[in-house]
Amino acid sequence: MALGKKDEEVFLGKEISKSNDFSEEKSRLVDNEITTLIKNAEKNATNILKKYLKQLHDVSKVLIERETLDRTQFEDIVKNGVADKEESKPLKKRVRRKTTKK
C-alpha cells in the first residue's frame, strides 16, 4: 500500500521537495497507530515472558547443560519443570586421545 505518489526521480535529493497525497494530520494518525501497535506488542511479549519465566529458566538450565533438546524433552520441561532424569544429565565431554608421531 502506498500513501504517496510513486514517481521515479532522476536526481538524488529531488524526493525532498516532492508533495504528498496525504496531510500531516493523516501522517500523524498513521504514526500514532503504529506506535500504539508496537507498544501493545511489546507489552504482550513482556507479559508472556513474565507468565512463563519459570519454564524459560528451566529450559535454559537444561540447554546450558546439554546444548540441545528435542521436541519431547522441551515439552516435558515446559509441562513438568524438569526433563527426564537421564535426559537432563550433561553430555559426557569428549576426550581427545593424544597421538604420538612416528
N, C-alpha and C positions, 0 to 999 in steps of 0.2 A: 504494500500500500504506500503510495507516495502522496505527500501532503503539499508538494510544490511542483512547479514546472520542471521538467527534466529536459532542458535544452543543453545540448553538448556545447561546452565552452571551448573556444580555440586557444585562448590565452589563459595562463595560470593567474589566479588572483581576480579574474573577472567575476567569479561567483560571489565575491564580497558585495558587489553592488547589485546583485540580482534581486528582484522583487519576489515576495512570497505570495502564494494564493490563499494564505490564511493570516488571520490577525494575530497580534501579540497576545490578545486575550485567549484565543484558541491555543496558541503555543503554550501559554502558562497553564491552561487547563490540562493539556496533554502531559506536561512536565509534572504537574501535581499528581495526576492519576498514576503515572509511572512511579513516582516517589512513594505513593501510598502502597502500590502493589509490592514494591521492593521491601518496604518496611514490614508489611504483613507477612511476606515470605520469610524474612529474617526472624520475626517473632515466632512463626510456625516452626522453623528449623530449630530455634533455641528451645522451644517447648518440647519438641520431640527428643532432642538430646538430653534435656533435663529428666524427662519421663523415663528414658531408657539408659540413664547414666550407669547404673549398676551393671547392666548387661554389657554396655560398652567397655567398662573396666574389666569385666570377666573375660570378654573376648580378647581384649588387648593383652591381658596377662598370659593367656594361653598362646597367643601369637608370638609374644616375646620368647616364650619357651620353645615353641615348635616351629615357628615361622610360617606354617601353612595349616589350613583347616579345610576339610571337605564340607559339603553341604550338611550332612547329617551331624557332624561334630559341631558345626556352627549353630545349627538349630537346637542341639542338645544343650549347649552352653546358654543360649538365649532363654530357653524354656526352664532349665533346671539350675542354672547358675554355675555349673561345673561340667566339665567334659567327663567322659568315661575315664575312670582312674587310670587304666592302662594307656589310654589315648592321650591323657594330659601330661604324661611324663615327657621330659625333654628328650629329644633325639640324642642318641649317643654321638659324641664327637668322633669324626673320622680321624684316625691316626695314620699319618704317613710313615711308611717304613723308610728308613734311610737305606739307600742303595750304595753299595760300595763300588767304586770304579775299579775296573780291572785293567 
